[in-house]
Amino acid sequence: GAYNADKAYKDSKLCNILFMEEAARRYNGKFTVNAFSPGLIADPNGFFRNQNKGFSTIFNTITKVVGVAESNEFGGSALAYMAVDPSVSDQSGGWYDSSPPGKHQLSKHDPSIEAQNINEQKQLWDLSTKLVGL
């Protein structure tokens, strides 16, 4: 079928969690593996820079007015927290995102039922290693 950007985005989030779960299982105890999403950052000069400028500007304004937008600063600080904060340094297999949306808080959540499929986690890992020549 035709390319669907929304489905591609959602599939990429699913693959992030599938891959993270398999990496956490394979490298258990060797290093920390988690996945996170900083939330909806619709900045037309940031993550949405490749979208139609008119759309991204209007969408960014709406998400801020409705109260579901996160800031570029929150996204960066969430990434730094995941990378260096001692409170997550010994935890693997976690899925973190902004919750509640637009409130600049990072929370750990259980992944979707689909993301918990161990066979799909292994298949994605095997396909990924094959694609990069490992």
C-alpha positions as CSV (number, residue, x, y, z in Angstrom):
1,G,0.0,0.0,0.0
2,A,0.9,3.7,0.0
3,Y,3.3,5.1,2.5
4,N,1.6,6.2,5.7
5,A,3.8,8.6,7.8
6,D,1.7,8.1,10.9
7,K,1.9,4.3,10.7
8,A,5.6,4.5,10.0
9,Y,6.1,6.7,13.1
10,K,4.1,4.3,15.3
11,D,5.9,1.3,13.9
12,S,9.2,3.0,14.7
13,K,8.2,3.5,18.4
14,L,7.2,-0.2,18.6
15,C,10.5,-1.2,17.1
16,N,12.4,0.9,19.6
17,I,10.7,-1.0,22.4
18,L,11.0,-4.4,20.8
19,F,14.8,-3.8,20.2
20,M,15.3,-2.4,23.7
21,E,13.6,-5.4,25.3
22,E,15.8,-7.9,23.4
23,A,19.0,-5.9,24.1
24,A,18.0,-5.8,27.8
25,R,17.6,-9.5,27.9
26,R,20.9,-10.2,25.9
27,Y,23.0,-7.8,27.9
28,N,21.4,-8.3,31.3
29,G,23.9,-7.2,34.0
30,K,26.5,-6.0,31.5
31,F,25.1,-2.5,30.9
32,T,21.8,-0.7,31.2
33,V,19.3,-0.7,28.3
34,N,16.1,1.4,28.4
35,A,13.9,3.2,25.9
36,F,12.2,6.6,26.2
37,S,10.1,9.1,24.4
38,P,10.4,12.8,25.4
39,G,6.7,13.3,24.5
40,L,5.2,15.5,21.9
41,I,7.6,18.2,20.8
42,A,6.1,19.8,17.8
43,D,8.6,22.6,17.4
44,P,8.6,23.6,13.7
45,N,12.4,24.3,14.0
46,G,13.1,21.1,15.9
47,F,11.7,17.6,15.5
48,F,9.0,18.9,13.0
49,R,11.5,20.8,10.8
50,N,10.9,18.5,7.9
51,Q,7.1,18.9,8.0
52,N,5.1,21.5,6.2
53,K,6.0,24.8,8.0
54,G,2.4,26.0,8.1
55,F,1.1,22.7,9.5
56,S,3.9,22.4,12.1
57,T,3.5,26.0,13.3
58,I,-0.3,25.6,13.7
59,F,0.1,22.1,15.3
60,N,2.7,23.3,17.7
61,T,0.5,26.2,18.8
62,I,-2.5,23.9,19.3
63,T,-0.5,21.3,21.3
64,K,0.7,24.1,23.6
65,V,-2.8,25.7,24.0
66,V,-4.3,22.2,24.8
67,G,-1.5,21.5,27.2
68,V,0.0,18.3,25.7
69,A,3.2,19.8,24.3
70,E,6.6,19.1,25.8
71,S,9.5,21.5,25.4
72,N,12.8,21.0,23.6
73,E,14.4,21.6,27.0
74,F,12.4,18.9,28.6
75,G,13.3,16.4,25.8
76,G,17.0,17.2,26.3
77,S,16.9,16.9,30.1
78,A,14.9,13.6,29.9
79,L,17.6,12.2,27.7
80,A,20.3,13.4,30.0
81,Y,18.4,11.9,33.0
82,M,18.2,8.5,31.2
83,A,21.9,8.6,30.4
84,V,23.5,9.6,33.7
85,D,21.1,9.6,36.6
86,P,22.1,7.0,39.3
87,S,18.4,6.2,39.9
88,V,18.2,4.4,36.6
89,S,21.8,3.2,36.2
90,D,21.0,-0.3,37.4
91,Q,17.6,-0.7,35.8
92,S,17.1,-2.2,32.3
93,G,14.1,-3.0,30.2
94,G,12.2,0.1,31.0
95,W,9.9,2.2,28.8
96,Y,9.8,5.8,29.8
97,D,7.8,8.7,28.4
98,S,6.2,11.9,29.4
99,S,3.2,11.4,31.6
100,P,0.9,13.1,32.0
101,P,1.4,14.7,28.6
102,G,2.6,18.2,28.6
103,K,3.5,18.3,32.3
104,H,7.3,17.8,31.9
105,Q,7.4,14.6,33.9
106,L,9.1,11.4,32.9
107,S,7.4,8.1,34.0
108,K,8.1,4.4,33.6
109,H,5.3,2.4,31.9
110,D,4.7,-1.2,30.9
111,P,5.1,-1.6,27.2
112,S,2.0,-2.5,25.0
113,I,1.1,-6.1,24.7
114,E,2.4,-6.1,21.1
115,A,5.8,-4.8,22.3
116,Q,6.0,-7.7,24.8
117,N,6.1,-10.3,22.0
118,I,9.4,-12.1,22.6
119,N,9.4,-13.7,19.2
120,E,9.1,-10.3,17.5
121,Q,11.8,-8.9,19.7
122,K,14.1,-11.7,18.6
123,Q,13.1,-11.4,15.0
124,L,13.8,-7.7,15.0
125,W,17.2,-8.2,16.6
126,D,18.2,-10.9,14.1
127,L,17.0,-8.7,11.2
128,S,18.9,-5.7,12.5
129,T,22.2,-7.6,13.0
130,K,21.9,-9.0,9.5
131,L,21.3,-5.6,8.0
132,V,24.4,-4.1,9.7
133,G,26.5,-7.1,8.9
134,L,27.0,-8.6,12.4
